[in-house]
Amino acid sequence: MPFPDDLLEQAYDLAHKEPTNPKQASLRRAVSTAYFAPFPGGSVLPELNTVAHNFIQLQQHRHTADYDNSKQWSRTDVLNVRTLATDAFTAWRAISTQDAAQGYLLQLFLPKLPKQ
């Protein structure tokens, strides 16, 4: 079973972990796990996987920085986030002209058309 399928199975298991009154932690973890499933494995270029994975992490860190006042940031935390961005840009420069990368951009920025 490829890695994305493992993640989808794990998301299902987490969503059903408690038969009644599911815990928020299980449900939130299931959403997060399902969200990552499209990004790993398969025929995706490793650099594109890095871009997508780091983008997700950067977005999560940004939300924490903007909306979670309980988080105390250290210089190391911030430099680690910067490294994620730097690695994403390095990976993007390596593949930016390839068809897979251009397709990724289109999927990010074009609205999804309704199914007919």
ChimeraX attribute file (.defattr): number of C-alpha atoms within 10 A of each C-alpha:
attribute: neighborCount
match mode: 1-to-1
recipient: residues
	/A:1	5
	/A:2	9
	/A:3	14
	/A:4	18
	/A:5	15
	/A:6	14
	/A:7	20
	/A:8	19
	/A:9	16
	/A:10	16
	/A:11	23
	/A:12	16
	/A:13	14
	/A:14	20
	/A:15	20
	/A:16	16
	/A:17	15
	/A:18	12
	/A:19	8
	/A:20	7
	/A:21	8
	/A:22	13
	/A:23	14
	/A:24	10
	/A:25	10
	/A:26	17
	/A:27	19
	/A:28	14
	/A:29	15
	/A:30	22
	/A:31	15
	/A:32	13
	/A:33	19
	/A:34	19
	/A:35	14
	/A:36	15
	/A:37	17
	/A:38	16
	/A:39	17
	/A:40	20
	/A:41	14
	/A:42	12
	/A:43	8
	/A:44	13
	/A:45	16
	/A:46	14
	/A:47	20
	/A:48	21
	/A:49	20
	/A:50	20
	/A:51	22
	/A:52	19
	/A:53	16
	/A:54	20
	/A:55	15
	/A:56	15
	/A:57	14
	/A:58	17
	/A:59	11
	/A:60	12
	/A:61	16
	/A:62	13
	/A:63	11
	/A:64	14
	/A:65	15
	/A:66	9
	/A:67	10
	/A:68	11
	/A:69	9
	/A:70	8
	/A:71	9
	/A:72	8
	/A:73	11
	/A:74	9
	/A:75	8
	/A:76	9
	/A:77	12
	/A:78	13
	/A:79	11
	/A:80	12
	/A:81	17
	/A:82	13
	/A:83	13
	/A:84	19
	/A:85	17
	/A:86	14
	/A:87	16
	/A:88	21
	/A:89	16
	/A:90	14
	/A:91	18
	/A:92	19
	/A:93	11
	/A:94	12
	/A:95	16
	/A:96	16
	/A:97	10
	/A:98	11
	/A:99	10
	/A:100	15
	/A:101	19
	/A:102	13
	/A:103	10
	/A:104	13
	/A:105	12
	/A:106	11
	/A:107	11
	/A:108	10
	/A:109	8
	/A:110	8
	/A:111	8
	/A:112	8
	/A:113	6
	/A:114	5
	/A:115	4
	/A:116	3
